[in-house]
Structures are given as C-alpha cells and as structure tokens.
Amino acid sequence: MLRVLSPSSAQVESGAPSVPFTRLDFADPELMQELLAAVRHLAQRGAFTLGEEVELFERELAAFCQTEHAVGVSSGTEALALALRALEVGPGDEVILPTNSFIATAEAVSAVGATPLLVDVDPHTHLIDAGIVAQAMTPRVRCVIPVHLFGATVDLDPILALAREHGVHVLEDACQAHGARCNGGTAGGIGAIGCLSFYPTKNLGGWGDGGAVLTSDPELAQRVRLLRAHGEQPRYRHRIVGTTARLDAIQAAVLRRKLARLAGWNRQRRALAAELRERLCEIEPASAERAIEPQAAAPGGDHVHHLFVVRCRERDRLRAHLASDQIASAVHYPTPIHLTEAYAGLGLGRGSLPVAEGHAELICSLPLFPGMRQDEVDHVVASIERFAKGRGGRQR
Ligand SMILES: *Cc1c(COP(=O)(O)O)cnc(C)c1O
C-alpha cells in the first residue's frame, strides 16, 4: 500500500535531488534506534496486547489532544466504527459526511448498518461547513462526521450548534489532523467523540495499523473500551457483544516515542507549507490552465498539512512534468466516494456533488514531510515554476 517512499534522495544528472512523496522512520537513524529498542523491550517481555505501554500511550495522547480519554484501537476505520457503535448509530440512521474523504469514513458508517449521506464541500477549503450540513439535514440523521481533510480544520462551532439544535451527534474524523488546533481545542477532541488513524504515513504513524477514539465522556470511553475487546471486563465476563480491535502494544510503544516529537513535526509541516504556498503564489502563470492554486485555509482554523494539495487545470501534465524532474506526487482522492463502485448503490450519479467531482479531476498533492530539505523545497518550486511559465509538461 505504501508507494513512493524512497528512503534516499538520489541525485539525478542535473544535480537536483529526487524528492520522495514522504519519508518514513528509517530515514532518521536516531529515531529508528529508539523505536527498535522500545519494540525489543516489549518483545522480550512478551507484552503484545494492551497493558502498560498502551495505557501510557492513551494517557499521553489524551493530554496531547486535550481530552479526558483516548482509547487505542486497531485502525482509524475501526475507531470510526466503534465510535458510531458507542453512539448507538445503526440501521435506519443516516450519517452526514463529505464525499471527498478517504473511503474509510463512509465504510465505518456502512459497517454499523447506517446509511452514509454524502455531501459536497466548499470549493476553496475542500471542507464541509455548517451551511452544507444544514441543507442535508433530514429527520433520519443521527450523526455528522466533519473530516479535517489534509490536516485543515473544519470550523466546528457552527456545526456543533446546528447539531445540538437537531439533536444529532458530531463525530470528528481527525485521521489526517493529529494535533491541529481549532475552536479552542485540538482536532478530534472538540465534538462528543473523535477518531485518529496511525497508518504509517499519517502525521503520527505507527509500524502497521492503529487508531484511537478520543472523548471526554467517560461512558462513551468505557463503551469503546468494551467494544474493542469482546465486551470483556473483567476477564471472561462479556458484558456486551464486542470485537477484536485493540491497539497492539508494539504500535503503542512506537507511537509513544513519536508522539513526543509530533508537535515539532507539525511545526515543520506548517513552516514548509507556508514557504511553499508563498513561493507558489508568487509565480505568474503563462495561462490560467497552468495556474497552481493551493488549498485555502479555513478562516480561523489550523492546518497541520498532512498533505499539501494544489489545484491545476492541467493537473495530469503537471504531474508528468514533476515526475520528469524526479518529484513524486499523488492524488487524494481520484474518485469521490459517491462515484466509487463500492457506493454506486447510493444512486448518486456524476454531477450530483459537483465541487468534489471537479476537485477530483484537478487536485494533486505535492511532497511535504518533516525533514524535507531546503534543496528539495527549492527543486519543487523551480520545477513548478518552469511548468507554470509554460516551459515544461508539453505532450511529447
Ligand atoms: C486514514 C484515514 C482513515 C482510516 O484510517 P485507517 O487507519 O487507514 O483505517 C479514515 N479517515 C480519513 C480521513 C483518513 O485519512
């Protein structure tokens, strides 16, 4: 599943670096040593499931996210599904979520037997807002899932107010926004309940799959704790029907050490993105087709730049041009959820959610990761400048 993760920046003929899409932990020898030592320690004690390492990680994560409770689970998708189950959302219920998210957001809704009610997004922020949610509200809606997409925070206060008015829950999908600040709190810790993913490439990534449910409601936290481990408490007393969805102790050990560095990494991401944005905005394109438009920040919000997303009418040529300069890029996501085969059954055809559909054709994500070097940033900017000025990306 992991693509374009070359560990080194091999020099190409021109002397310019090749720029990977992101970098994983093995690129940082000091971090690697620390993580390997933590994993070795656990393996030598045979402490693989729950236990002290998971509890310590949960406490540290809750503090970092300004919530009372964090419950470690096996993935972000499972975090969303267990959160929905804890909220008792199920068959017959509708859940509002944006169609431009990773498909997992919708899958979690389907997994609990509820129906995803997919909505469009703001063209500039790529996010849902209270106006969009208000328009989609029906008497069957039990929950709204704002997704802090790409690391940019949804303005939650108006959505929370609207949700209160309609008596529906707000479940934050913060799987791309670990540590982002918004509405006086931290992403994932502002609504009744929130979810994180620790997929390896996320801002806080493990060495495999993992996730967490965040909440300050002790009853919800307790329900998720029961659900993730067979409803069991104490041993062999099964209070409710649960599942196997625990966070592995090895993941917790890795994640604890990385959590200590997360604020610094997010600062680096913000600074890199600010530089990229500023320098890209200074470029005068030769034509509107070659203009590069970075995702706009939501006013008053934060952005921890899990991804740096730009829009360009000649997106595919831009990507080919970047590739020819040894610069990796990606598209998040090429197909809005309502147009996937998996969700064809919803009956939302092409043209039904036009903003997200338009984005899917025109967006691309540029390399951005902590530890990205100045020569790599310079190479990305120079390459895009050549493209925007019409000196690259011609069809060959
Ligand atoms: C990664 C992600 C998820 C799912 O997380 P997994 O850990 O891969 O299951 C859900 N929602 C969003 C927005 C994500 O980016």
The ligand as an ORCA input file, in Angstrom:
! r2SCAN-3c Opt
* xyz 0 1
  C      -6.542      7.254      7.043
  C      -7.939      7.709      7.167
  C      -8.955      6.929      7.734
  C      -8.790      5.476      8.075
  O      -7.729      5.137      8.810
  P      -7.077      3.661      8.718
  O      -6.181      3.667      9.899
  O      -6.368      3.581      7.425
  O      -8.184      2.684      8.852
  C     -10.201      7.489      7.896
  N     -10.462      8.737      7.511
  C      -9.532      9.514      6.941
  C      -9.890     10.905      6.538
  C      -8.247      9.021      6.733
  O      -7.334      9.792      6.128
*
